[in-house]
Amino acid sequence: MADVTLSKKLRLKSRDGKDDKVVPIEDARNWVYDDPEAQVVVENYLVHSYYELVDIAGKERFKDKDILDIYSIEAMDGG
């Protein structure tokens, strides 16, 4: 993990866009990634662990981006 990757921030996107919150990437270390009721998505990548998140944040395509967008997508009932 490069230091530059760990200096990135995450924008937690709300549904309405009004309550977005920006946090350091380190805050994601304790998130639950294996919840069957919700999925974590960063910049259109489905994320299964903190280490996968850091790997994605370190990709060449994000090298000039200081803040990455994060969505928590909840499972929906229905049929």
Contacts in CASP RR format, 6 or more apart in sequence:
PFRMAT RR
TARGET T0000
AUTHOR 0000-0000-0000
METHOD contacts of the structure
MODEL  1
MADVTLSKKLRLKSRDGKDDKVVPIEDARNWVYDDPEAQVVVENYLVHSY
YELVDIAGKERFKDKDILDIYSIEAMDGG
1 54 0 8 1.000
2 58 0 8 1.000
4 58 0 8 1.000
4 63 0 8 1.000
5 25 0 8 1.000
5 54 0 8 1.000
5 57 0 8 1.000
5 58 0 8 1.000
6 25 0 8 1.000
6 26 0 8 1.000
6 54 0 8 1.000
7 25 0 8 1.000
7 66 0 8 1.000
8 25 0 8 1.000
8 57 0 8 1.000
8 58 0 8 1.000
8 62 0 8 1.000
8 65 0 8 1.000
8 66 0 8 1.000
8 67 0 8 1.000
8 68 0 8 1.000
9 22 0 8 1.000
9 23 0 8 1.000
9 24 0 8 1.000
9 25 0 8 1.000
9 66 0 8 1.000
9 67 0 8 1.000
9 68 0 8 1.000
10 22 0 8 1.000
10 23 0 8 1.000
10 24 0 8 1.000
10 25 0 8 1.000
10 27 0 8 1.000
10 28 0 8 1.000
10 42 0 8 1.000
10 67 0 8 1.000
10 68 0 8 1.000
10 69 0 8 1.000
10 70 0 8 1.000
11 20 0 8 1.000
11 21 0 8 1.000
11 22 0 8 1.000
11 67 0 8 1.000
11 68 0 8 1.000
11 69 0 8 1.000
11 70 0 8 1.000
12 20 0 8 1.000
12 21 0 8 1.000
12 22 0 8 1.000
12 23 0 8 1.000
12 70 0 8 1.000
12 72 0 8 1.000
13 20 0 8 1.000
13 69 0 8 1.000
13 70 0 8 1.000
13 71 0 8 1.000
14 20 0 8 1.000
14 21 0 8 1.000
22 67 0 8 1.000
25 53 0 8 1.000
25 54 0 8 1.000
25 57 0 8 1.000
25 68 0 8 1.000
28 50 0 8 1.000
28 53 0 8 1.000
28 70 0 8 1.000
29 50 0 8 1.000
31 40 0 8 1.000
31 50 0 8 1.000
32 38 0 8 1.000
33 40 0 8 1.000
33 47 0 8 1.000
33 48 0 8 1.000
33 49 0 8 1.000
33 50 0 8 1.000
33 52 0 8 1.000
34 48 0 8 1.000
36 75 0 8 1.000
37 74 0 8 1.000
37 75 0 8 1.000
38 72 0 8 1.000
38 73 0 8 1.000
38 74 0 8 1.000
38 75 0 8 1.000
39 46 0 8 1.000
39 47 0 8 1.000
39 72 0 8 1.000
39 73 0 8 1.000
39 75 0 8 1.000
40 46 0 8 1.000
40 47 0 8 1.000
40 53 0 8 1.000
40 70 0 8 1.000
40 71 0 8 1.000
40 72 0 8 1.000
40 73 0 8 1.000
41 47 0 8 1.000
41 70 0 8 1.000
41 71 0 8 1.000
41 72 0 8 1.000
41 73 0 8 1.000
42 53 0 8 1.000
42 56 0 8 1.000
42 57 0 8 1.000
42 68 0 8 1.000
42 69 0 8 1.000
42 70 0 8 1.000
42 71 0 8 1.000
43 56 0 8 1.000
43 62 0 8 1.000
43 68 0 8 1.000
43 69 0 8 1.000
45 56 0 8 1.000
47 53 0 8 1.000
47 56 0 8 1.000
56 62 0 8 1.000
56 68 0 8 1.000
57 68 0 8 1.000
62 68 0 8 1.000
END
